[in-house]
Amino acid sequence: MPTKNDVQHRLVTTFQRRIGNPILRRLPSQQLLETVGRVSGQPRVTPIGGRRVGAQFWLVSEFGERSQYVRNIKANNRVRVRLRGHWHTGTAHLLPDDDPRARLRELPRANSAAVRAVGTDLLTIRIDLDD
């Protein structure tokens, strides 16, 4: 029998995949994460929210290792991030020992509130930017 977290994950990801992400990807100011599909080898672009701090970009995944982009990062951690309309290459690191709730307090408020509201398995991700 599916748990409450399973149902919540399925509902939120279905909404994101079919409605939210296609709209957000078109917004020029939206931060985007590009990973390489672990099966297809094709670029996969996901709207994200986070903050650049120096040569690093920080974000929190609401579904942790269940998120498709996190699974892609585990297979190939070379990524691209679009910030303020410009693409940056980098290396993503999953940080299971970081406190994601504390990290969310340091990230943009609106996105952090949404991640806290729908997230069931928070995971901090740090991207070390090449440029």
N, C-alpha and C positions, 0 to 999 in steps of 0.2 A: 504494500500500500504506500503511495507517495506521501512524503512528509510535507508539512507546511512550507519548508524551505524549497523542496522540489517544485511544488506548485508555483510559488512566488518566482523562482528562477525561470520556469517555463513561461509564465505570463509576461514577465519583464523582458526577457530576451526576445520573445515573439514580437512584442510591441516595438522594441528597439530595432530589430531586423527589418520589420515590414513598414514601420511608420517613422519612428524617430531618427534613426541613422540616415536614411535616404534624404531627409530634409536637412539635417544638421550638416551633412557632408557638403552641401551646396553653399552654406553660409561662409563668406570669405573670412570672417573673423574666428570661425570655429577652429579650435585646436584639433589636429588629427594625428593618429598614430598609424603608420604603415608597417605591417609585418609581412613576412613571406609565408604563404599558406603551407602548412606542414605536409599536406598531401598533394596539393595542386602545384606548389612551387610558384603560384601567382601572387602578385601584390594584393593584400587585404587592408582596406582602410577603415578605421574605426574612429568615430568622434570620441574625444576624451576631454577631461578637464584636469588641470594641474597647474603647476607653477614652475617657471624656470628660476633657478638660483645659481648664478654664475654659469659654470659649464655643465650644469646638471638640470634635468627636468624631472620633477617628482609628480607621481599620481598614485591614486589608490583604486584598485579594481574592486568593484562591488561583489563579484562572485569568485574572486581568487582563481584557483587553478581550474575552475569550471568554465571560465571565460575563454572563448575561442582565441582571442588575441594573446592571452597568457599561455595557452597551449602552443601557439605558434612561436612565442618567445622561447619557450622551453626547447623547441626543436632548432631554432635559429635566432640568437639574440641580437643580430644586427637589424636595426630598425631605422625608420625615418620619422621625424616629428614635424608637423607644420605648425609654426608659431608666428602669429601676426603676418600670415600670408607667405612666409618663407620656409622652405624645407631644410631640415638639418638632419644629418646622419648621426647615428650613435649606437651605443651598446646598452641594451636593457639588462637590468639585474633585478631578479625577484628577491624581496627582502622579508621572508616570513618571520624573522625575529624582530622586525621593526613594529612599533605600536601604531597600527593604521588609524585608530581613532585619534590619537595625539597628532599624527601626521595630518589628518583632515583639518585639524584646527589651524594649521599653517597654510592651507591651500585655499583657493577662492571659495567664498562662503556658499554661493548658490549651488555649485556643483557638489561641494562637500555635503550639503544638506540632502541633496538627491541621493548621493551614494549611501549616506547613513540611513535614509528612509527605505530604500529598496534592497540594500546589500545584505547578504546572508553569510558571506565568507570573505571579509575584507583582506586585501593583500597589498602591501606597499610595493611600488615599482620605482626604481631610480634608473634614469637613462643618462649615461655619460655621453655628452655631445662631443663630436669630433671638432666642430667649428664654433 
